[in-house]
Amino acid sequence: MEKNFVRLVIPLFAALALHCSSLPVGQPGAEAENLAERMLKAADYDKWQATAAVSFVFRDDEKIFWDKKRKLVEAEFKGKLVQFSEITGKSLCFEGERRLMDECPELTEKAVKRFYNNTFWLNPVFHIKAPGTERALVEKEKLLVSFKSGGSTPGDSYLFTLDNEGKVAEMAMWVSILRIKGTRAVFGDYRVTETGVRIAHHHKLYSLVSVDLSEVKMYAEYPQAGKDRFQGLLELTGSASSESINRKK
């Protein structure tokens, strides 16, 4: 038993070590910005901006519904459901039909982190020109994007390799939540959503772990007539304040 464990673990750590690399040095400037614009076009960014809402399942067990237009979020994970407003920060928490009160602040914090992470995987390109980002060209065809300030994890960097259309084919990550620096994710299975935005449903990390999306649906308009999942949250939040929750990207 012990020998079999060693035979499995040693090759695993060897495979992970091969993916560990130092952050490359890139060249900022016009060429980097031109490549960023090409990536945004290939990511259907104009159609994404016009999309009112999106829902999807992350890694088969976490559900997100994001009302982009009104900045309202519903996250479902581990048997809990949390709704929160990006604008006011107020939230509602449930376990089945039972509303949770004392646990809600902690659950909301967890939901916000899941929201940041899971929506980033919809397409990281949507965030490459977010406030606090810097872009640099690497090897004349790759874009290094560093999040220097703002968000929940400043200091994270991503290196994008593109396919012939300018879509992301591979993303290398130097992020605080991963011990293996330079971990690579290969993007695949791009599909066109209801609003015309193409989304990669399959992401493979260091050839071992899949970070997949399923049941992706985008809405040109939300809410629809007579249906508003956020009615209770809207009644709780009242008027919106001028500041939004600090989004990751």
C-alpha positions in Angstrom: 0.0 0.0 0.0 2.7 2.5 1.0 4.8 1.7 -2.1 1.8 2.2 -4.4 1.2 5.5 -2.7 4.8 6.6 -3.3 4.5 5.5 -7.0 1.5 7.7 -7.5 2.6 10.8 -5.4 6.1 11.2 -6.7 5.1 11.4 -10.4 2.3 13.8 -9.4 4.6 16.2 -7.7 7.1 15.9 -10.6 4.4 16.8 -13.0 3.3 19.8 -10.9 6.9 21.0 -10.6 7.3 21.1 -14.4 4.5 23.7 -14.5 6.2 26.0 -11.9 7.9 29.0 -13.6 8.9 32.5 -12.8 6.8 35.5 -13.9 8.0 36.6 -17.4 9.0 40.2 -18.2 6.9 41.9 -20.8 7.0 45.1 -22.8 4.2 47.6 -22.1 3.1 50.0 -24.9 1.1 50.2 -28.1 1.7 46.6 -29.2 0.4 45.3 -25.9 -2.6 47.5 -26.1 -3.3 46.5 -29.7 -3.2 42.8 -28.7 -5.6 43.5 -25.8 -8.0 45.1 -28.2 -7.8 42.1 -30.5 -8.5 39.8 -27.5 -11.5 41.8 -26.4 -13.0 41.7 -30.0 -12.4 37.9 -30.1 -14.1 37.6 -26.7 -17.3 39.3 -28.1 -16.8 42.0 -25.4 -19.4 44.3 -27.0 -22.0 41.6 -26.8 -21.0 40.8 -23.2 -21.4 44.5 -22.2 -24.9 44.4 -23.7 -25.8 41.2 -21.9 -28.2 41.9 -19.0 -27.7 38.7 -16.9 -25.9 35.3 -16.9 -26.3 32.0 -15.1 -24.0 29.0 -15.0 -22.7 26.1 -12.9 -19.1 26.1 -11.9 -17.4 22.7 -11.5 -20.7 20.9 -11.3 -21.6 22.1 -7.8 -21.7 25.8 -7.5 -24.4 27.9 -9.2 -24.2 31.6 -10.0 -26.9 33.9 -11.3 -25.6 37.4 -12.0 -27.9 40.3 -12.9 -25.2 42.4 -14.5 -27.5 45.3 -15.2 -28.7 45.8 -11.6 -25.5 44.4 -10.0 -27.4 41.6 -8.1 -25.9 38.2 -7.5 -27.2 34.8 -6.4 -24.7 32.1 -5.4 -25.7 28.6 -4.4 -23.1 26.3 -2.8 -23.0 23.5 -0.2 -26.7 23.6 0.3 -26.8 27.3 1.0 -28.2 30.1 -1.2 -27.0 33.7 -0.9 -28.2 36.8 -2.7 -26.4 40.1 -2.4 -26.2 43.5 -4.0 -22.9 44.6 -5.4 -24.0 48.2 -4.8 -25.4 48.2 -1.2 -23.6 45.1 0.1 -26.8 43.9 1.7 -27.7 40.2 1.5 -30.2 37.4 2.1 -29.2 33.8 3.0 -31.2 30.6 2.9 -30.9 26.9 3.6 -33.8 25.5 1.7 -36.8 27.6 2.6 -35.3 28.7 6.0 -33.8 32.1 6.1 -30.4 32.2 7.9 -29.6 35.3 10.0 -26.6 34.8 12.3 -24.6 32.9 9.7 -25.4 35.3 6.9 -22.4 37.7 7.2 -20.0 34.8 7.0 -21.9 33.1 4.2 -22.0 36.4 2.2 -18.3 36.8 2.5 -17.9 33.2 1.1 -20.4 33.9 -1.7 -18.6 37.1 -2.8 -15.3 35.2 -3.1 -17.0 32.5 -5.1 -18.6 35.1 -7.3 -15.3 36.8 -8.0 -13.6 33.5 -8.8 -16.3 31.8 -10.8 -17.3 34.7 -13.0 -13.6 35.3 -13.8 -13.6 31.8 -15.4 -16.5 32.8 -17.8 -13.8 34.7 -19.7 -10.8 36.4 -18.0 -10.5 38.6 -21.1 -13.5 40.6 -19.9 -11.2 41.9 -17.0 -7.9 42.7 -18.8 -8.6 46.4 -18.9 -10.2 46.7 -15.4 -9.0 49.6 -13.2 -5.6 48.8 -11.7 -4.4 46.5 -14.5 -1.2 46.7 -16.5 -0.6 45.0 -19.8 2.7 43.9 -21.4 3.7 42.0 -24.6 5.6 38.8 -24.1 7.3 37.0 -27.1 5.4 39.3 -29.6 2.2 37.3 -29.3 1.3 36.7 -25.7 -0.2 39.2 -23.3 0.8 39.5 -19.6 -1.9 41.2 -17.5 -1.1 42.2 -13.9 -3.6 43.4 -11.4 -1.5 45.9 -9.5 -4.2 47.5 -7.3 -7.9 47.1 -6.4 -9.9 44.0 -6.0 -9.4 41.3 -3.4 -6.1 39.9 -4.6 -3.8 42.7 -5.9 -0.6 41.3 -7.3 -2.1 38.5 -9.4 -0.7 38.1 -12.9 -1.9 36.1 -16.0 -0.2 35.3 -19.2 -2.5 34.7 -22.2 -1.7 32.6 -25.3 -4.2 33.0 -28.1 -5.5 30.8 -30.9 -5.7 32.0 -34.5 -8.9 33.9 -33.9 -7.5 35.7 -30.9 -9.4 33.7 -28.3 -7.7 32.4 -25.2 -6.1 29.0 -25.8 -4.0 28.9 -22.6 -3.7 31.0 -19.5 -0.7 30.8 -17.1 -1.3 32.1 -13.6 0.8 33.7 -10.9 -1.8 34.1 -8.2 -1.8 34.1 -4.4 -4.3 31.2 -4.0 -2.1 28.8 -6.0 1.2 27.5 -4.7 2.4 26.4 -8.1 3.4 29.6 -9.8 2.9 29.7 -13.6 0.1 27.0 -13.4 -1.3 26.7 -16.9 -5.0 26.2 -17.9 -5.8 25.1 -21.4 -9.1 26.5 -22.7 -11.5 24.5 -25.0 -15.0 23.7 -26.0 -16.0 27.2 -26.9 -19.8 27.6 -27.4 -21.9 30.5 -28.5 -24.5 31.7 -25.9 -27.9 33.2 -26.3 -26.5 36.8 -26.6 -23.7 35.8 -29.1 -20.9 35.6 -26.5 -18.5 32.7 -27.0 -17.5 31.0 -23.7 -15.0 28.2 -23.2 -16.7 25.5 -21.2 -13.6 23.4 -20.5 -10.4 24.4 -18.7 -7.7 21.9 -17.9 -5.1 22.7 -15.2 -1.7 21.1 -15.4 -3.2 18.3 -17.4 -4.8 16.9 -14.3 -7.7 19.0 -13.0 -10.7 20.2 -14.9 -12.3 23.6 -14.1 -15.4 23.3 -16.2 -18.6 25.4 -16.7 -22.0 24.0 -17.5 -25.5 25.2 -18.1 -24.3 28.6 -19.2 -27.1 30.9 -20.2 -27.1 34.6 -21.1 -30.1 36.9 -21.0 -30.5 39.9 -23.4 -33.1 41.3 -20.9 -33.7 40.6 -17.2 -35.9 40.5 -15.2 -38.5 38.9 -17.5 -42.2 39.7 -17.1 -43.6 38.5 -13.8 -40.3 36.7 -12.8 -37.7 38.4 -10.6 -35.7 36.1 -8.3 -34.3 39.2 -6.5 -37.6 40.8 -5.4 -36.9 40.0 -1.8 -33.4 41.4 -1.9 -34.6 44.6 -3.6 -37.2 45.1 -0.9 -34.4 44.7 1.7 -31.8 46.9 0.0 -34.1 49.9 -0.8 -32.3 52.7 -2.6 -28.8 52.0 -3.9 -25.8 53.7 -2.6 -23.1 55.2 -4.8 -20.4 52.7 -4.0 -20.1 49.1 -5.3 -18.6 46.0 -3.6 -14.9 45.9 -4.5 -14.9 43.3 -7.3 -11.8 41.1 -7.8 -11.3 42.0 -11.4 
